[in-house]
Amino acid sequence: MKATPISNFLQREPYEGQPPTEKTEVRILYTKHEVYFGIACFEPDPDGIVATELRRDVSQELDDYFEIIIDSAHDRRNAYVFQINPLGTQRDALITEEQRTDSSTGDGDPGWDGVWTSEARRTAQGWTANIAIPFSTLNFMQSSDVIWGINFKRFIRRKNEEDLWSAWRRVEAACSSLSLTDWWDSAIFRRALRVLDSLPGRALFTPEALTSNLACART
C-alpha cells in the first residue's frame, strides 16, 4: 500500500486560508535511525520555478523552496528547521523560545548546522525533493510514547505564495500551533523498516516509492 500523501495545505500568503494555487504532497517513513520525507511540488509551468541559490545556510527567500519544521521535544517552543530548494541546496536552523525572525532571512537561526542528507530534481510535473534526517540530529532517542510537533511549508517565489500544512494563520507562532504526529506505532515501524531496507541507497527515494500505512494526524 502506498503511503497516503499529506496534501491539505492552505495559504498564509498572499490569501490567508485559501487553497494553494499549486498542489504539494509529502510522504513520510522512518527506520530505527532516520526519518525520511518524500516531497512533490507540482508546477504546471516548470519554467516558472525559481532556483538560483547554491550556498548552504544562505536565505532562500528569492527561490522556490520547501521547509520542514520539527519540534521533537513537543514543547511548542523550540524546533529544528530543514529547508531545500529545487537545486538541492540545504538550509537548516533552530527556532528557540518561539523566536520571530526577519522574513528576509528565513525561519530560525541558521547558525545551527545539522547532519542530514537530501536531493532535489526538476521534473515535467514540477520538482521533487528527498530528505533523510537522523534521529540523533533531532536529539531524539527511541521511546514507546512519542509525539512530535511537525509542519511543512512550500514557498512559490514567482507568486510570493506561502502554503502551510498547519499554523497557516499569520498570527500563529512557528512552534505553538504545529500539527501533532504520533510516530512510534510498532506495527507501522516494522512495515516502514522493511520497505526502506529494500530501497537502493536507503536515503534516496522518490515519493512514489514510499509504501507504508503511516498515519499522520492534523490538528
Buried (B, 14 or more C-beta within 10 A) or exposed (E): EEBBBBBEBBBBBEEEEEEBBBBBBBBBBBBEEBBBBBBBBBBEEBEBBBBEBEEEBBBBBBBBBBBBBBBBBBEBBBBBBBBBBBBBBBBBBBBEEBBEBEEEBBBBBBEBEBEBBBBBEBBEEBBBBBBBBBBEBBEBEEEEEBBBBBBBBBBBBEBEBBBBBBBBEEEBBBBEBBBBBEBBBEEBBEBBBEBBEEBEEBBBBBBEBBBBEBEBEEE
